[in-house]
Amino acid sequence: MNDNKITASIVLYLNDINILSKAIKSLLKTNSISKLILVDNSPTNELKIIVEGERILYFHNPANPGFGAAHNVAIQKSIDLGSKYHFIVNPDIYFENDVVESMIQHMDNDESIGMMMPQILNEDGSIQNLPKLLPSPTSILMRKIKMPKQKYEKFISKYELRCVPRDFTYNTPILSGCFTLLNLKAISKVGMYDDRFFMYFEDWDLSRRIHKHFKTIYFPKVSVYHDYESGANKSKRLFKIFVRSAIIYFNKWGWFFDLERKKINDQALSQFK
């Protein structure tokens, strides 16, 4: 077992108890996780029934400030506990093998890593293409409309790095927040999630900030399952939140004149030549 204190957090909101139980059991079956912090944004604390044992800390947060802001509560608690590393985990994640220890060992072997994610799989074993280049407004639009088909296929292969060999470990500026290992040394330098993002883009924003000073590594040597649903494509309310977050992101980093974007993306692509 790793000697460093390792924590993890899941943000809850009216979750299916069976799906949530799979995520919690996956994390707690490894002794590497000293504390699992549940931050419940639900209107009531009914999900507290899931709490069993001293390794789980539960915080009811009915004001529901958003995904990133709620995880910030857990990150701060992890820092107070003296943790070195912290896992950000979605409630619809589960895994069978001990991916936690493998990721920790890899980060321990390279102190320049600030953030990592494993390979993320659908239930059928197919890969979710979550590592990305830095987005432009055009790339966000292209991912939504998927037209014209030939141009889209060429674009998405590059933007989502689909042409990279499946088992290749690399440094990429955008990692998904569905299952992420944070080096809290990086958080102390760049800060936590920007709580202006209620949901969507907060993980891309944090990944980009960490990438400026540390490696942000895609580590496909291990994998987890993600019961992913693209809510923004199915719900008008979530789509509005998505658009609002996109505006916050591009106002922050630049719309069509993001001076760093091309340089950072070219550096990422240079790994595969």
Secondary structure, DSSP 8 states (H G I E B T S, - for coil): --SS-EEEEEEESS--HHHHHHHHHHHHTSTTEEEEEEEE-SSS-GGGGG--STTEEEEE-TT---HHHHHHHHHHHHHHTT-SEEEEE-TTEE-SS-HHHHHHHHHHT-TTEEEEEEEEE-TTS-B----B----HHHHHHHHH--SHHHHHHHHHHHTTTTS-TT--EE-SB--SSEEEEEHHHHHHH-S--TT-SSSSHHHHHHHHHHTTSEEEEEEEEEEEE----GGGT-HHHHHHHHHHHHHHHHHH-SS--TTHHHHHHHHHGGG-
